[in-house]
């Protein structure tokens, strides 16, 4: 069958969320109750959260 799916690389987004703080990001993903945990662990900046590993 012929696929009409749009490749991910060609998709455009009208809005792309932007966050100014770790707390704001956590609230947006409904995980705001973990703000103190992130802060206590030293994750105070979005750049540090982006580099987190498991």
The 8 nearest C-alpha neighbors of each residue, nearest first, counted from 0:
[[1, 2, 3, 4, 5, 6, 7, 9],
 [0, 2, 3, 4, 5, 6, 7, 9],
 [3, 1, 4, 0, 5, 6, 7, 9],
 [2, 4, 5, 1, 6, 0, 7, 9],
 [5, 3, 2, 6, 7, 1, 10, 9],
 [4, 6, 7, 3, 9, 10, 8, 2],
 [7, 5, 8, 9, 4, 10, 3, 11],
 [6, 8, 10, 9, 5, 11, 4, 12],
 [7, 9, 6, 10, 11, 5, 12, 4],
 [10, 8, 7, 6, 11, 5, 12, 4],
 [11, 9, 7, 8, 6, 12, 5, 13],
 [10, 12, 9, 13, 8, 7, 14, 15],
 [11, 13, 14, 15, 10, 9, 16, 7],
 [12, 14, 11, 15, 16, 10, 17, 9],
 [15, 13, 12, 16, 11, 17, 10, 18],
 [14, 16, 17, 12, 13, 11, 18, 10],
 [17, 15, 14, 18, 27, 24, 13, 12],
 [16, 18, 15, 19, 24, 14, 23, 20],
 [17, 19, 24, 20, 23, 16, 21, 45],
 [18, 20, 23, 17, 21, 24, 45, 22],
 [21, 19, 23, 22, 18, 45, 24, 44],
 [20, 22, 24, 23, 45, 44, 25, 43],
 [21, 23, 25, 20, 24, 34, 26, 31],
 [24, 22, 26, 20, 25, 21, 18, 27],
 [23, 25, 27, 21, 22, 26, 18, 20],
 [24, 26, 31, 30, 22, 28, 27, 23],
 [25, 27, 31, 29, 23, 24, 28, 30],
 [28, 26, 24, 25, 29, 23, 30, 31],
 [27, 29, 25, 26, 30, 24, 31, 23],
 [30, 28, 26, 27, 31, 25, 32, 24],
 [31, 29, 25, 32, 28, 26, 33, 27],
 [32, 30, 26, 25, 33, 34, 29, 22],
 [31, 33, 30, 34, 35, 25, 26, 29],
 [32, 34, 36, 31, 35, 30, 37, 25],
 [35, 33, 37, 36, 31, 22, 32, 38],
 [36, 34, 38, 37, 33, 39, 32, 40],
 [37, 35, 39, 33, 38, 34, 40, 32],
 [38, 36, 42, 40, 34, 35, 39, 33],
 [37, 39, 35, 41, 42, 43, 40, 36],
 [40, 38, 36, 41, 37, 35, 42, 43],
 [41, 39, 37, 38, 42, 36, 43, 35],
 [42, 40, 38, 39, 43, 37, 47, 44],
 [43, 41, 37, 38, 40, 44, 47, 48],
 [42, 44, 38, 41, 21, 45, 37, 47],
 [45, 43, 46, 47, 42, 21, 20, 48],
 [44, 46, 48, 47, 21, 49, 20, 43],
 [45, 47, 49, 44, 48, 50, 42, 43],
 [46, 48, 50, 49, 45, 44, 42, 51],
 [49, 47, 45, 51, 50, 46, 42, 44],
 [48, 50, 46, 47, 51, 45, 52, 44],
 [51, 49, 47, 48, 52, 46, 45, 42],
 [52, 50, 48, 49, 47, 53, 42, 46],
 [51, 53, 50, 49, 48, 47, 42, 46],
 [52, 51, 50, 48, 49, 47, 40, 42]]
